[in-house]
Amino acid sequence: MRVLVTGAAGFVGQHLLAHLKAHGYEGIPAEAPGRGAEGMREVDVRDREGLDAAIRELRPDGCIHLAALAFVPRTWEQPGTAFEVNVVGTMNLLASLRDYVPGC
């Protein structure tokens, strides 16, 4: 089973990928451009077209969505960005999964 993990470069994402691998799953790490390590797919959840292209190519069986702005002081400093990533990005991801891999 192929599992897309958004926000994979974060603390939880790194541990989750190791856990998935230890249990026989193929973790597909994805992170915002410029934030991920080598081997991670760059995906900006705010970019619906780019997200659609990634989902069509990767065709995950499952998805664990961790991509978010979670540091509260930053969300207060950049409320528009926080809304775009946390709300619009989540909606974009759900729509892409629905449209291209509805069984995910």
Secondary structure, DSSP 8 states (H G I E B T S, - for coil): -EEEEETTTSHHHHHHHHHHHHTT-EEEEEE-TTTS-TT-EE--TT-HHHHHHHHHHH--SEEEE--S---HHHHHH-HHHHHIIIIIHHHHHHHHHHHH-TT-
